[in-house]
């Protein structure tokens, strides 16, 4: 058993990459974040439509986090009437869209 100790010590020393105690690079984006719509850093328009959110508290008042209705979407939205009310109701660069969950505001860039 004592003969194996030097071999074990040699193997452990070979595993040290010299970065012991270093901190991870927090500026590296999480490329594994799964989202159909909405990504960290999205700021949305002046009403907050399209702003990234993970929780309702991330959205401005009068908007909802789409995560409440779809676990793969992360943007602030709000209910809308539809038709030609898009910019008036949803703010600049946004549209009132309809899907199986109802009508809601989304940024035009999400639909192109």
N, C-alpha and C positions, 0 to 999 in steps of 0.2 A: 504494500500500500504506500509506503514512504517513497518508493521509486516513481509512483505516478504523480506525486505532488509537484515536482519540477515541471513535468509535462503539462499539468493543469495550469500552473502559473504562467507558463509560456503561452498557452492558448488564450488565457484571459487577457494577457498583455497585448496579444495580437488583435483582440476585439476592440480595444480602445481606439476610437477614431480621433482622439484629441479634442473633441468638442464637449467633453463632460461639463455639465453645468451651463452650457450656452442656452440662450433663450430662443424660442422659435421665431421665425420671421412672420410677424402678425400682418404685414402688408400684403402677403400673398393671398389672392382671392380664393375662396372655397369653390373649386371647380366641380365639386360633387353636389352642390346645392341644386335640388331638383325643383324646377318651377316651370310651369307652362306659360306663365305670364307674371311679370314683376320680378325684379332682381335687386339685390342690395345696391344702394346708391341711386336708384331711380327717384327723381325729385317730384315728378308730376307737374301739373300746370298750376295756375294761380289759385284754383279751388282745391288743390290737393289730389285731383283725379290722376291716377297713374302712379302716385307716390308709393314706394315700397313699404309694405307692412307685414309684420308677422303676427301682430295682435291689434285688436281694436284701438287700443290706446296709442298706436303709432299713427293713426289717421286724424286729420283735422275734424272739428265738429261738423255735423251734417253730412259726413261721409261714413262709409262702412269698409272694413277690411274684407276683401273678397275671400280670404282664408276661411271666414265663417261658413261660407257655402260650398267651398271647393278647396280641399286640402293641398292642391297643387298650384294654386294661384295666390299671389302675394302683392296685391295692389289695392289702393284706396279707390272706392267707387261710390256711387249713390244711385238710388232709384231715379228713373226718368220716364217721361211720358212717351217719348219717341217722336216719330215724324221728323219735321224739319227743325225741331227745337234744339238739336245738338249743341251748337256753340253757345246759345243763350242759356241752356240748362246745364250743360256739362263743362263749360269753359272752353278756352282756346285749345286748338289741336285735339279736340275730343269729339266723340260721337255717342249718341244713344243707341245701343245695340240690343238686340233681342236674342235670347237663346232659351233652352228648356227651363232655366231658372227664373226667367222673367226679363225685364228690361233694366239695363244699367249703363252707366257712363264708363267709357274706356277711351284711352288715347288712340288717335288714328293710327299711330305707328304700330300698334298691336294688331291692326286689321289689314295691313298691307303685306 
